[in-house]
Structures are given as C-alpha cells and as structure tokens.
Amino acid sequence: MRYAIKHITRFDYAAPVGFARCNLRLRPILWSGQDLIDYDLSIEPGGRTFPARAEAGLANVTRLVVESPARSLTITSSATVVVNRPIPVPSPSDPTLREVAALARTSRDMGPASPAAYLFASPRIALDPVIRDWCALDLDPDRGALEAAIALARRIQHDFAFDPSATLVDTPPREAFDARGGVCQDFAQIMITGLRAAGLPAAYCSGYLRTLPPPGQERLVGADATHAWVLLWCGPDHGWVGVDPTNGIWMAEDHVVMAIGRDYADIAPIDGVVLGSGAQKMHVSVDVEPLG
C-alpha cells in the first residue's frame, strides 16, 4: 500500500517569540516492510534546519532554529511511503519467551536496534510490579513469543477504555493502568512495562495508522493522528515484531513507522526550547491518504 502522509503542527503564541530551537522527528525511518519514496519539510514563517543525531532510539532528527520574532510557527511534514508488511502468523516453531529473553541478554549487538537496549526501565516506563503481575498472565516463559504478544495486546484492548480525557502526555503507566483508560501512548507503555518486567526486549514505536471511515461516509482529511504501539524482539529469525494494543492487532500494512525508542521521550515528534512570554496553543492535523 502506498500512502501520502501530511502532518501539520501549528503553534500560536500570545506574544512574539524571539528564539526557538526544536528537534523534529517527523521523517519516517527506513524499517522492515516500508520504503520512503519522497519527503518534504516546510517551515512558516521560516527558520534554519539541519540534520542532528538521535540521542536514543531510531529517528531521523532535524534541528530547527528560529531566530526572528514570530507570533506563530507552522511545521508541515509531507511524505510518500510504501508499506508491504505481511501479518505475522504464530507458529509452534516460534521461540518461547524464555528463549527470547536468554537470546536478548547474550546479544552482542550494540546498535540502536539492539534488543539489549530495550530490556530495562526507561525514563517514562518504570518496571511497576502491579502491571508486571497483571501482564504475567499472558507471559508464561514457555509460551511462543508471537502467540503471547498478540494475546497480551488483545487483553489490553479488551480491558482498557480509549479515553483521551483520562490522561496527559506525561501520565505514568501506573496511573493509566489504575484508571483502566487512556490513549495509544498509555496502552503501549503499559504493555512495554509488562514485557520488560518479564525480561523481554520491548520498544515504543511512533507512527501513523490508516483509519477507515464508517460505511457510507467520506474520509475526513486531516482527522487522523499520530499513533503508538509496541515492538517485541522475537529472536534473530523473526527480529522485531509489532503489536498494537490499542486495537488488538498486529503491525502490518496499515501501520507506518516514524520512529522507535525506549519510550515517548526518545521520539516525540517535536520538542525543544522556546524563549518568549505568554501562553501558546498547539494544533495538530494529520492526514494519512491511501493511494493504492
């Protein structure tokens, strides 16, 4: 499937901002099952951009510096991506969770996609014992890795309510877990907590999900949003396998990977420093258009 993706972020400031320095992680990375065909980034009213190094995880980072006073800033990211990713099928020959954990601990890969980099607690994801015990019901060490991963994702999808008002971007996983509600970021971080607490390498994946309008209705342009899900390393043969606990499905043709990290802090689409006074408002519009 080929997608045209447009991601527009607009900041409106109560007073002119004299300086801004931001990290943009908006260009989709190269990842198994997808190819980036073209990409364009535009800034209004303007600013200097240059490549920067990802401090953690896998991301294409662009540094934006705005040095002229501005009352608003609009960042438009446009990409064409082709996704050809089959749906995983669990098999009796899959490695068990016990085998995956052992393989991850002995991995000598020191790159940003190394399973060893995703075994431990991270700044936003603590190894909470209550979440660990709840997730453990699906994580028998002798269970096949793919079977266990989709079972846990589907239990989260079943037991938790999607409620954008229940959490904020910095809500800890335990608070979302206790509320039994939240958004995709919360569900991904709850699942990652349980997997890492079981000794398994789990990563936070940020990107886009194609959404389908209700029957008889047209697709709404700009009504999509960024999405988050989980990658579980399932041994050297399977590599990283994606599961989406918000929807209880596999990462497949409807998912476009933008960046991968230990948690949201590693791969936020935009972060940085703004020097100014007064409040700011942010509006985000995302459009994922299937081209066939």
Summary of the structure (lengths in Angstrom):
residues: 292
radius of gyration: 19.4
end to end distance: 5.5
largest distance: 61.4
contacts: 987
relative contact order: 0.24
helix: 22%
strand: 41%
